[in-house]
Amino acid sequence: MTKNVYILYYSKTGNTRKMAEQILETFSKLESDSVDMKLMDAKELDLAALKSADGYIIGTPNYFSAPSGYIKIFFDELFMDRAILKGRPVFCFVSHGGSGDIKHLKVMCDWLELKIVGPAIVVKGNNISSKDITSIETNIQEMMKLL
Ligand SMILES: Cc1cc2nc3c(=O)[nH]c(=O)nc-3n(C[C@H](O)[C@H](O)[C@H](O)COP(=O)(O)O)c2cc1C
């Protein structure tokens, strides 16, 4: 059965969206027919789809050393469903203006008892390096083993 993974992101000025698109492109090069990966803009949050997903890739700009409020809604609203979400793989990505901070994102993933895969991808602006792309690929492959 096909597994569903959502790349949930928020982006005001396009940097995090570019990272989300890069992740989808990296995934598409793996040519998996067992995983369906889709982008979801957090401004058009579909909680029902997220609740029934098999894994998550969550991206946000760093706002005041925290995730965007749009991303926090996912965690706030699905907290009561954490028994259902427990153990699903997740990895995170952050765009920042000078200081990447993923502490809050990690705390929220831990509260939902998601299984954090690999290191978060943390990038200044939209400056995605080839090293980041390698890390994205490794994280996706690691996630696919857990789906
Ligand atoms: C309200 C607001 C708060 C921000 N706070 C931080 C911050 O605490 N640390 C930081 O490095 N950048 C901060 N930034 C910069 C953004 O994280 C950065 O520009 C990011 O690339 C924006 O992503 P986006 O293009 O996807 O919206 C802030 C930007 C805004 C608009």
Ligand as a Chemical Component Dictionary entry (heavy atoms), coordinates in Angstrom:
data_LIG
# 
_chem_comp.id                   LIG 
_chem_comp.type                 NON-POLYMER 
_chem_comp.pdbx_formal_charge   0 
_chem_comp.three_letter_code    LIG 
# 
loop_
_chem_comp_atom.comp_id 
_chem_comp_atom.atom_id 
_chem_comp_atom.alt_atom_id 
_chem_comp_atom.type_symbol 
_chem_comp_atom.charge 
_chem_comp_atom.model_Cartn_x 
_chem_comp_atom.model_Cartn_y 
_chem_comp_atom.model_Cartn_z 
_chem_comp_atom.pdbx_ordinal 
LIG C1  C1  C 0 8.431  38.118 12.138 1  
LIG C2  C2  C 0 9.810  37.655 11.778 2  
LIG C3  C3  C 0 10.658 37.192 12.769 3  
LIG C4  C4  C 0 11.934 36.729 12.452 4  
LIG N1  N1  N 0 12.748 36.253 13.458 5  
LIG C5  C5  C 0 13.969 35.755 13.136 6  
LIG C6  C6  C 0 14.829 35.211 14.158 7  
LIG O1  O1  O 0 14.505 35.173 15.340 8  
LIG N2  N2  N 0 16.034 34.718 13.779 9  
LIG C7  C7  C 0 16.444 34.724 12.471 10 
LIG O2  O2  O 0 17.550 34.277 12.173 11 
LIG N3  N3  N 0 15.641 35.217 11.485 12 
LIG C8  C8  C 0 14.424 35.725 11.781 13 
LIG N4  N4  N 0 13.592 36.201 10.786 14 
LIG C9  C9  C 0 14.041 36.070 9.385  15 
LIG C10 C10 C 0 13.401 34.854 8.682  16 
LIG O3  O3  O 0 13.546 33.678 9.460  17 
LIG C11 C11 C 0 14.066 34.643 7.332  18 
LIG O4  O4  O 0 13.957 35.802 6.543  19 
LIG C12 C12 C 0 13.482 33.468 6.577  20 
LIG O5  O5  O 0 14.337 33.153 5.496  21 
LIG C13 C13 C 0 12.084 33.770 6.034  22 
LIG O6  O6  O 0 11.572 32.615 5.412  23 
LIG P1  P1  P 0 10.431 32.688 4.266  24 
LIG O7  O7  O 0 11.051 33.378 3.067  25 
LIG O8  O8  O 0 10.088 31.281 3.990  26 
LIG O9  O9  O 0 9.285  33.472 4.811  27 
LIG C14 C14 C 0 12.351 36.716 11.099 28 
LIG C15 C15 C 0 11.492 37.206 10.107 29 
LIG C16 C16 C 0 10.237 37.674 10.435 30 
LIG C17 C17 C 0 9.314  38.190 9.356  31 
# 
loop_
_chem_comp_bond.comp_id 
_chem_comp_bond.atom_id_1 
_chem_comp_bond.atom_id_2 
_chem_comp_bond.value_order 
_chem_comp_bond.pdbx_ordinal 
LIG C1  C2  SING 1  
LIG C2  C3  SING 2  
LIG C2  C16 DOUB 3  
LIG C3  C4  DOUB 4  
LIG C4  N1  SING 5  
LIG C4  C14 SING 6  
LIG N1  C5  DOUB 7  
LIG C5  C6  SING 8  
LIG C5  C8  SING 9  
LIG C6  O1  DOUB 10 
LIG C6  N2  SING 11 
LIG N2  C7  SING 12 
LIG C7  O2  DOUB 13 
LIG C7  N3  SING 14 
LIG N3  C8  DOUB 15 
LIG C8  N4  SING 16 
LIG N4  C9  SING 17 
LIG N4  C14 SING 18 
LIG C9  C10 SING 19 
LIG C10 O3  SING 20 
LIG C10 C11 SING 21 
LIG C11 O4  SING 22 
LIG C11 C12 SING 23 
LIG C12 O5  SING 24 
LIG C12 C13 SING 25 
LIG C13 O6  SING 26 
LIG O6  P1  SING 27 
LIG P1  O7  DOUB 28 
LIG P1  O8  SING 29 
LIG P1  O9  SING 30 
LIG C14 C15 DOUB 31 
LIG C15 C16 SING 32 
LIG C16 C17 SING 33 
# 
